[in-house]
Amino acid sequence: MHWSKIYNSRLCDADTALKNVNNGDRVMIPFAAGQPKSTMDALGRRIRELDGIGIAQLVTITKELPYLDEGAVEKVDFTTSYCGARTRDHVNKGTGAFAPVFLKDFPRMYSTEYDPTVALVQVSPPDKHGYVSLGVAVDQNKASAEHAKVVIAEVNPQMPRCHGDCFLHVSQLTHIVEYDHPMLEIPRPVITDVERSIGEHVASLVRDGDCLQLGIGSIPDAAVLFLKDKKHLGIHTEMFSDSVVDLVESGAIDNSAKTLHKGKMVSAFLMGTRRLYDFVDDNPTVWMFPCDYTNDPFVISRNDNMVSVNSSVEVDLMGQAASDTIGPRQYSGVGGQIDFIRGALASRNGRAILALPSTTGKNNEISKIVPRLAAGTPVTTTRNDVDYVVTEYGVASLRFKTLRQRAEQLINIAHPDFREELRAAMRKMNF
């Protein structure tokens, strides 16, 4: 049967499609910009008719999660491995479950272990061969769609058609909902003077020909300001945003020096503005893969001169980094930080950077360089893994250093108001 007949036979509206979610089912929902609008809304309505529904969702960039609204959330067993603004409170109140998982393991966790009954996906329209693209959200999404018994696909003409290992055939979709709507966007961040200084220090560690992991946020965007004069940079990352488009347009990124996927930018998911989505649409230089490939440290390490750039909440004087919690309270998730740090450090001439402002609080009254992490704070990146730490006051190189050398370097990049206090703590710890 021609794919177009299969496609037409499976067309329906969102509410009809969601009638295939039943009591006790486990539903997997895509990351961030991959969230399907009409089918998520229909899921919120359907939940009120059912009991015992499991829902798993990871990075969220919208507060519109109808299945967590009053009247629906009571019926939901919610699981995540990366908190957003809307899901964070549920996890910390105990009305949602948190599973600490490396991003490289998301496809395994959320396909075989979570064992979804239903996968919601948002895809591009089919090409002439009947293949739809998962576009900006391949991550664990492809594995979930290939594993689930019911695959409800929202076909959106505004979803970019990306290249790489990101295609599903229409025969793999059990229900198809056509819905034309703008992609979820994240505006460009405002860069403060502190973040600009951090970005300049980060950029000082980048050399011509390096392969970069750059995420989203004010610090990666600040670093880009100082990378535009670099040459032959490449991209191998879990995600990227508009700042990478800036570097392509400046000529800094051409991927010509990459030792793996030469000439291609590699990513698992994307978040940004329409400018980013237009850039990646049908762009043969951008390859999208599931994150068990992009985030496999052995794959990452095949890129010579790999440089990872990640952020952290706080770092103690031994070099331990807490990056996904504030004390014991879950704030985000580990994501790909460890994947890329270990991949970069196994790469020939690789470097791993953790960047953070030196202080936090309304009046900058709290140091982010601390003597020891508070009791109950999970360590995201161990002291054995931390390489470079950057604040607005400079760069601390910790790898292969003694505890005393680490403490001294970290105190030198702490805010001046806290340095004497940190030195006193260092003396008490007998470093």
Sequence and secondary structure as in RCSB ss.txt:
>XXXX:A:sequence
MHWSKIYNSRLCDADTALKNVNNGDRVMIPFAAGQPKSTMDALGRRIRELDGIGIAQLVTITKELPYLDEGAVEK
VDFTTSYCGARTRDHVNKGTGAFAPVFLKDFPRMYSTEYDPTVALVQVSPPDKHGYVSLGVAVDQNKASAEHAKV
VIAEVNPQMPRCHGDCFLHVSQLTHIVEYDHPMLEIPRPVITDVERSIGEHVASLVRDGDCLQLGIGSIPDAAVL
FLKDKKHLGIHTEMFSDSVVDLVESGAIDNSAKTLHKGKMVSAFLMGTRRLYDFVDDNPTVWMFPCDYTNDPFVI
SRNDNMVSVNSSVEVDLMGQAASDTIGPRQYSGVGGQIDFIRGALASRNGRAILALPSTTGKNNEISKIVPRLAA
GTPVTTTRNDVDYVVTEYGVASLRFKTLRQRAEQLINIAHPDFREELRAAMRKMNF
>XXXX:A:secstr
  HHHHHHHTB  HHHHHTT  TT EEE   GGG  HHHHHHHHHHHTT SSEEEE      S  GGGSTTTGGG
EEEEESS  TTTHHHHHHTSEEE    GGGHHHIIIIIT  SEEEEEE    TTSEEE TTB TTHHHHHHH SE
EEEEE TTS   EES EEEGGG SEEEE              HHHHHHHHHHHTT  TT EEE  SSHHHHHHHH
TTTT  SBEEB SEE HHHHHHHHHTSB  TT SSSTT EEESEE S HHHHHHHTT TTEEE  HHHHT HHHH
TTSTTEEEEEE SEEETT  EE SEETTEE S  TTHHHHHHHHHHSTT EEEEE  SEESTTS EESEESS  T
T   SB TTT  EEEETTEEEE TT  HHHHHHHHHHHS HHHHHHHHHHHHHTT 
